[in-house]
Amino acid sequence: MKLKAFKLGLCATLLAAASGTAMAQDLRIGLQEDPDVLDPHRARTYVGRIVFTSLCDKLVDVNQKLQFVPQLAESWSWNDDNTVLTFKLRGDALFHDGTKFDAAAAKANLERARTLKDSMRKGELGSIDTIEAPDAQTLVLKLKQPDATLLAALSDRSGMMLAPSTFSEDAAAVGRKPICSGPYKFVERVQNDRIVLEKFDKYYGAKDFAFKRVTFLPIPDTTVRLSNLRAGGLDILERMNPSDAQQVKSDTSLQFVHVSGLGYQQFYFNTGNGKRSEANPFKDARVRKAFELTLDRNIINEVVGGGIFDPANQPFPPASPYFSDKFPIPARDVEKAKALLKEAGVEQVKAELSFGNNTTTSAIAEMVQAMSAEAGFQLSLRPTEYAAMLSEAKSGNFEVMMRGWSGRVDPDGNIHQFVTCKGALNDGGYCNPEVDKLLNEARRVPDEAKRKAIYDQAQTILQNDTQSVYLYYQPWPFVLAKKVQGFKAYPDGMIRLKGVTFAQ
């Protein structure tokens, strides 16, 4: 993997040197992983969302303060009992194939996201009863019950619009050549090598986008990624290795832009998905709790996180109004961990830890392997390309995995689909009807204080079960070439190119 990343970085550097002024309008962005499928209804990776931000406009977007703002929808309103959401759509948006975006197209997208067999958006749109398009600029969503989460879902992949002309029985065809309505259109993808977009000149806001071409380059090795940026082969990189923070800050040829995010990194257990769950030692909650007690989150933050991996113990970051002080982070306690294993009838626990194959997570995995060994855990490490790991996880091919979640504006997006019995991202097969009842109720309560109390009840159950182990809250550290101007970091971790230019 490192050799491939090095070759890729060398290639990008040579391209930059050879192209001269031709490259002046080409932006190159280094990603930590290769995205999964480029179909927003079926996708699930963070880096995929970064690509979609330039490729696929949504009904609604968020600003730097995480407030909802118009995108394909110019405005929206609720009826008195919050069961009907009406959008007024802009009339000047086109898909990249030249067809017009209108309410009928929006309806077709939402229906596909709700009904496609392998859609990852079903849970996010589950409250919708019917969808109507009474005229070209009006979209009406009638709900089964109030849904406090819906607008947030429509500000992400559930609200991304594809050209309905591409919908066919071959669902995979959409992801091979996505046709959306964003500022950039799809040109090509070479798996694990590059994704190339080109400016869509008929985009309604085309004047605000300076670059003729945007190329996304997956380079898992953070050292190689940073070297590429310094050598001119990249212009922006996401998720710099935190240990490089000080040297980046002191490098006058670079810009360091950091923002606290909404997501987290966690250890996620397979307790009920497929054959590997049946003999999984982590099926026992006492073993899961013992594993957590071997971890020193502060040491991981200091050694790997460069001080920006704030320790976590719940799915809501401290900036969220739904963060609860009822669940303090447990201190490392190896003796207590040993006692729990003895209570569970085991002294040695052999298990496999799966994780995305990049510099940061590899370092964490090795630290966790050493920490947990002191209590009797014998973890074998399984580094895997991240999108491939998630694909295998869906079928239950893991025992415990370390995975990240980029976070959502609404708290529901950080918890519901991971822990409810039929949650789209519940790869571990955890199922507790009481948790389902509480989290479904939270979706229908608009009052913040009442909603938080419900989440606290659900979290109490999940914490007692050690359903998963949250490790740290995900920061978004970006590094830019000096010539990049106008870039703003958003808490959702997306790279928005509106107003971004190169210095003349």
C-alpha positions in Angstrom: 0.0 0.0 0.0 2.8 2.4 0.9 4.6 1.6 -2.4 1.5 2.3 -4.3 0.9 5.6 -2.5 4.5 6.6 -3.2 4.1 5.9 -6.9 0.9 7.8 -6.9 2.5 10.8 -5.1 5.4 10.8 -7.6 3.0 10.7 -10.5 1.0 13.6 -9.2 4.2 15.6 -8.6 5.5 15.0 -12.1 2.1 16.0 -13.5 2.2 19.2 -11.6 5.7 20.0 -12.8 4.9 19.1 -16.4 1.7 20.9 -16.9 2.6 24.5 -16.0 -0.2 26.9 -16.5 -2.5 24.1 -17.6 -2.6 22.9 -14.0 -3.4 26.3 -12.6 -7.1 25.6 -12.7 -6.8 22.0 -11.5 -7.3 21.2 -7.8 -5.9 18.0 -6.4 -7.2 16.7 -3.1 -5.5 13.9 -1.1 -7.9 11.6 0.6 -7.1 9.1 3.4 -9.1 6.3 1.8 -10.7 5.4 -1.5 -14.4 6.0 -1.4 -16.9 3.2 -1.8 -19.6 3.3 -4.5 -20.4 6.7 -6.0 -24.1 6.4 -5.5 -25.4 8.5 -2.6 -28.3 6.1 -1.9 -25.9 3.2 -1.5 -22.7 4.8 -0.2 -21.5 4.9 3.4 -17.9 6.3 3.6 -16.8 9.7 4.8 -14.4 10.3 1.8 -17.3 9.5 -0.5 -19.3 12.3 1.1 -16.3 14.7 0.3 -16.5 13.7 -3.4 -20.3 14.0 -3.4 -20.1 17.6 -2.0 -18.6 18.7 -5.3 -20.6 16.3 -7.4 -24.2 16.1 -6.1 -26.2 19.0 -4.8 -28.7 18.3 -2.0 -32.1 19.8 -1.2 -30.6 21.5 1.9 -27.1 22.3 3.0 -25.6 23.5 6.3 -23.4 26.5 7.0 -20.4 26.8 9.3 -22.7 27.2 12.3 -24.5 24.0 11.3 -27.7 25.9 10.4 -29.8 24.6 7.5 -29.5 26.8 4.4 -31.0 26.5 0.9 -29.4 24.5 -1.9 -31.7 22.9 -4.4 -34.6 23.9 -2.2 -35.0 27.7 -1.9 -37.2 27.4 1.1 -39.2 25.0 3.2 -42.0 25.0 5.8 -43.8 22.6 8.2 -47.5 22.4 8.8 -48.8 23.0 12.4 -48.4 19.4 13.7 -45.0 18.8 11.9 -46.3 16.0 9.7 -46.1 17.8 6.3 -42.8 19.3 5.0 -43.2 21.5 1.9 -40.2 22.5 -0.3 -40.1 25.3 -2.9 -37.4 24.3 -5.3 -35.2 26.4 -7.5 -36.1 26.5 -11.1 -32.7 26.9 -12.7 -30.9 23.7 -11.8 -29.8 21.1 -14.3 -28.4 17.6 -14.1 -25.1 16.9 -15.7 -26.8 15.2 -18.7 -28.7 18.5 -19.4 -32.1 17.4 -18.0 -33.9 19.7 -15.7 -34.1 19.3 -12.0 -37.7 19.7 -10.7 -40.1 18.3 -8.2 -40.7 15.1 -10.2 -37.0 14.4 -10.3 -36.7 15.0 -6.5 -39.6 12.7 -5.9 -38.0 10.0 -8.1 -34.8 10.3 -6.0 -36.5 10.0 -2.7 -38.6 7.1 -3.8 -35.4 5.3 -5.0 -33.6 6.0 -1.7 -36.6 4.6 0.2 -37.1 1.5 -1.9 -33.8 0.4 -3.5 -33.0 -3.0 -2.1 -29.5 -2.1 -0.8 -30.2 1.6 -0.1 -28.4 2.9 3.0 -30.9 5.7 3.3 -34.1 3.7 4.1 -33.8 4.3 7.8 -33.2 8.0 7.4 -36.4 8.4 5.3 -38.5 5.9 7.1 -40.9 8.5 8.5 -42.1 9.5 5.0 -45.6 8.2 4.1 -46.1 9.8 0.7 -44.3 12.1 -1.7 -46.1 14.5 -3.9 -45.0 16.9 -6.7 -48.0 19.1 -7.3 -46.0 21.4 -9.6 -42.5 21.7 -11.0 -41.2 23.7 -8.1 -43.2 22.2 -5.2 -42.2 19.0 -3.3 -44.4 17.8 -0.5 -43.4 15.1 2.0 -46.3 13.7 4.1 -45.0 11.9 7.2 -46.4 9.0 9.2 -45.5 11.0 12.4 -43.4 14.0 13.3 -39.7 13.5 12.5 -37.2 15.9 14.1 -34.4 14.3 12.1 -35.7 14.6 8.5 -34.3 18.0 7.5 -30.8 16.9 8.7 -31.0 13.7 6.6 -32.0 15.8 3.6 -28.9 18.0 4.1 -26.8 14.9 3.5 -26.9 11.8 1.2 -30.6 11.3 1.5 -31.1 14.7 0.0 -28.6 14.3 -2.9 -30.2 14.4 -6.3 -29.2 12.1 -9.2 -30.6 12.3 -12.8 -33.6 10.0 -12.8 -32.7 9.1 -16.4 -30.0 6.9 -15.0 -32.3 4.8 -12.9 -32.7 1.3 -14.2 -32.9 -2.3 -13.0 -29.1 -2.3 -12.9 -28.7 -0.2 -9.7 -24.9 -0.6 -9.8 -24.7 1.4 -13.1 -25.5 4.7 -11.3 -22.4 4.4 -9.2 -20.2 3.7 -12.1 -21.0 6.9 -13.8 -23.0 9.2 -11.4 -24.9 12.0 -13.0 -25.8 14.6 -10.4 -26.6 18.3 -10.3 -23.6 19.7 -8.5 -20.9 22.2 -9.6 -18.7 19.4 -10.9 -19.5 16.5 -13.2 -18.0 13.0 -13.2 -15.2 12.3 -15.7 -13.6 9.1 -14.6 -12.7 6.8 -11.7 -9.7 4.5 -11.4 -10.2 2.4 -8.3 -7.7 3.1 -5.5 -6.0 5.6 -7.8 -8.1 8.7 -8.6 -11.5 10.2 -9.1 -11.7 13.1 -11.6 -14.4 15.7 -11.8 -14.8 18.6 -14.3 -16.6 21.9 -13.9 -20.2 21.9 -15.0 -20.5 25.2 -16.9 -24.3 25.1 -16.8 -24.4 25.0 -13.0 -26.6 27.7 -11.6 -23.7 29.0 -9.4 -20.9 28.2 -11.7 -19.3 31.7 -11.3 -18.4 30.9 -7.6 -16.3 27.8 -8.6 -12.8 28.6 -9.9 -11.4 25.2 -10.8 -11.8 23.6 -14.2 -11.0 20.2 -12.8 -10.9 18.5 -9.4 -9.0 15.3 -8.8 -9.3 13.2 -5.7 -6.3 11.0 -4.9 -6.6 8.3 -2.2 -3.3 8.1 -0.3 -3.6 6.1 2.9 -0.1 6.8 4.1 -0.2 10.2 5.9 3.5 10.8 5.5 3.3 10.3 1.8 0.2 12.4 1.6 2.0 15.3 3.3 5.1 14.8 1.2 2.9 15.1 -1.9 1.5 18.4 -0.7 4.9 19.8 0.0 6.2 18.7 -3.4 3.2 20.3 -5.2 1.4 17.1 -6.1 -1.5 18.0 -3.9 -3.2 21.3 -3.0 -5.4 20.1 -0.1 -5.2 17.1 2.1 -7.8 15.9 4.7 -7.0 14.2 8.0 -3.4 15.1 8.5 -1.5 12.8 10.9 -2.0 14.7 14.2 1.7 14.0 15.1 2.6 16.3 12.2 0.7 19.2 13.5 3.6 21.1 15.0 5.9 20.9 12.0 3.0 21.8 9.7 2.2 24.9 11.8 5.8 26.0 11.5 6.1 25.4 7.8 5.5 28.8 6.0 4.7 27.0 2.7 1.7 25.3 4.2 -1.6 26.3 5.9 -3.1 24.3 8.8 -6.9 24.5 9.2 -8.5 22.6 12.0 -12.1 22.3 13.2 -13.7 20.1 15.8 -16.1 17.7 14.2 -19.4 15.9 14.9 -18.2 12.3 14.6 -16.2 9.8 16.5 -13.9 6.8 16.3 -15.2 3.6 17.9 -14.7 -0.1 18.5 -17.7 -2.0 17.3 -18.5 -5.6 18.2 -20.1 -8.3 16.2 -22.6 -9.8 18.7 -25.4 -11.0 16.3 -24.5 -10.9 12.6 -23.6 -14.2 11.0 -21.4 -17.2 11.9 -18.5 -15.1 13.2 -20.7 -13.7 15.9 -21.6 -17.1 17.3 -18.2 -17.9 18.7 -17.1 -14.3 19.1 -15.8 -13.9 22.7 -17.1 -10.3 22.6 -20.6 -11.7 22.6 -20.3 -11.6 26.4 -20.9 -8.0 27.7 -18.4 -8.6 30.5 -15.6 -9.3 27.9 -16.6 -6.1 26.1 -16.4 -4.1 29.3 -13.1 -5.7 30.2 -11.7 -4.7 26.8 -12.8 -1.1 27.4 -11.1 -1.0 30.8 -7.7 -1.9 29.2 -7.8 1.3 27.1 -6.1 4.6 28.1 -7.8 7.1 25.9 -5.6 10.0 27.1 -2.4 8.1 26.2 -3.7 7.4 22.7 -4.6 11.1 22.4 -1.1 12.1 23.4 0.9 9.6 21.5 -1.1 9.2 18.3 -3.6 12.1 18.4 -1.1 15.0 18.9 -3.5 16.3 21.5 -6.5 16.8 19.2 -8.1 13.3 19.6 -10.4 14.3 22.5 -11.4 11.1 24.4 -15.0 10.0 23.9 -17.5 7.8 25.7 -20.7 8.5 23.8 -21.9 9.3 20.3 -22.5 13.0 20.9 -19.6 15.4 21.0 -19.3 18.0 23.8 -20.4 20.7 21.4 -23.8 19.0 20.9 -26.7 19.9 23.2 -27.3 16.2 23.5 -24.0 15.5 25.1 -24.5 14.0 28.6 -22.3 14.4 31.6 -23.9 11.3 33.1 -21.4 9.0 31.3 -17.9 9.8 32.4 -15.0 8.2 30.5 -13.8 5.2 32.5 -10.2 5.2 33.6 -7.9 2.4 32.6 -8.1 -0.5 35.1 -6.3 -3.7 34.1 -7.1 -5.5 37.4 -10.8 -4.9 37.1 -10.6 -6.0 33.5 -8.9 -9.3 34.6 -11.6 -9.8 37.2 -14.4 -9.3 34.6 -12.7 -11.9 32.3 -12.5 -14.3 35.2 -16.2 -13.7 36.0 -16.9 -14.5 32.3 -15.0 -17.8 32.7 -12.0 -16.9 30.5 -8.4 -15.8 31.2 -7.2 -15.4 27.6 -9.3 -13.8 24.9 -8.3 -14.5 21.3 -9.9 -12.2 18.8 -9.4 -10.3 15.5 -9.3 -6.6 15.3 -10.2 -5.2 11.9 -9.4 -1.6 11.0 -8.8 0.7 8.0 -5.3 0.4 6.6 -3.9 3.9 7.2 -1.1 5.4 9.3 -3.2 6.7 12.2 -5.5 3.8 12.7 -2.6 1.3 12.4 -0.7 3.1 15.2 -3.8 3.1 17.4 -4.4 -0.6 16.7 -0.9 -1.5 17.7 -1.3 0.5 20.9 -4.6 -1.2 21.7 -3.1 -4.6 21.0 -0.4 -3.9 23.6 -2.7 -2.3 26.2 -5.3 -5.1 26.1 -2.6 -7.8 26.2 -1.9 -6.8 29.8 -5.3 -8.1 30.8 -5.2 -11.3 28.7 -6.5 -10.2 25.3 -4.6 -11.6 22.4 -5.7 -9.5 19.4 -4.6 -10.3 15.9 -4.6 -7.3 13.7 -6.3 -7.2 10.4 -5.6 -4.0 8.4 -8.0 -3.7 5.5 -8.8 -1.1 2.8 -11.5 0.9 4.5 -14.4 0.6 2.0 -13.7 -3.2 1.7 -13.8 -3.5 5.5 -17.2 -1.9 5.7 -18.5 -4.1 2.9 -17.3 -7.2 4.8 -18.7 -5.9 8.0 -22.2 -5.7 6.5 -22.1 -9.4 6.0 -20.8 -10.0 9.5 -17.2 -10.9 8.6 -15.5 -9.4 11.7 -15.3 -9.9 15.5 -14.4 -6.3 16.6 -13.5 -3.5 14.2 -12.3 0.1 14.7 -14.3 2.4 12.5 -15.0 6.1 12.2 -18.2 8.0 11.7 -18.0 11.5 10.4 -21.0 12.7 12.4 -24.3 14.3 11.6 -25.9 17.6 12.6 -28.9 15.9 14.2 -28.1 13.4 17.0 -30.2 10.7 15.5 -27.6 10.4 12.7 -24.9 9.5 15.2 -26.8 6.6 16.9 -30.1 5.3 15.5 -28.8 3.4 12.4 -26.0 1.8 14.4 -27.9 0.3 17.3 -31.5 -0.3 16.4 -32.4 -3.8 15.5 -32.9 -3.1 11.8 -30.6 -0.1 11.6 -29.0 0.2 8.1 -25.5 0.4 9.7 -26.0 -2.1 12.5 -23.3 -4.4 11.3 -22.9 -6.0 14.7 -26.4 -7.2 14.9 -27.1 -5.6 18.4 -30.8 -5.7 19.2 -32.6 -4.4 22.3 -36.3 -3.6 21.8 -36.3 -1.0 24.6 -33.4 0.9 22.8 -35.5 0.8 19.6 -38.5 2.2 21.4 -36.6 5.1 22.9 -34.7 6.1 19.8 -37.8 5.9 17.7 -39.6 8.1 20.2 -36.7 10.6 20.1 -37.3 11.0 16.4 -40.8 12.4 17.1 -40.0 14.9 19.9 -39.0 18.4 18.7 -38.4 19.8 22.2 -34.6 19.7 22.8 -34.7 19.1 26.6 -37.3 16.3 26.4 -35.4 14.7 23.5 -32.2 14.8 25.4 -33.8 13.0 28.4 -34.9 10.2 26.0 -31.3 9.9 24.6 -30.0 9.7 28.1 -32.3 6.8 28.9 -31.2 4.9 25.7 -27.6 5.6 26.4 -27.9 4.2 29.9 -28.9 0.9 28.4 -26.2 1.0 25.7 -23.5 1.9 28.3 -24.5 -0.9 30.6 -24.4 -3.3 27.6 -21.1 -1.8 26.3 -22.7 -2.0 22.9 -19.6 -0.4 21.5 -16.6 1.5 22.8 -16.2 5.1 21.8 -12.5 6.1 21.6 -12.2 9.8 20.5 -14.2 12.6 18.8 -13.2 13.0 15.2 -11.3 16.3 14.5 -11.0 17.6 11.0 -7.3 18.7 10.4 -6.8 20.0 6.9 -3.5 21.1 5.3 -3.4 23.4 2.3 -0.8 24.6 0.0 0.0 28.3 0.5 -1.6 29.3 -2.8 -5.0 28.0 -1.8 -7.3 30.9 -0.8 -10.9 31.1 0.5 -11.0 27.6 2.1 -13.3 27.3 5.1 -13.4 24.3 7.4 -16.9 23.1 8.4 -17.7 20.9 11.5 -19.2 18.3 9.2 -15.8 17.7 7.7 -16.9 18.4 4.1 -14.6 20.2 1.6 -16.8 22.9 0.0 -15.1 24.6 -3.0 -17.4 27.6 -3.4 -15.2 30.7 -3.3 -11.9 28.7 -3.1 -9.2 29.9 -5.5 -5.5 29.9 -6.1 -3.5 33.0 -5.3 -2.5 34.9 -8.5 
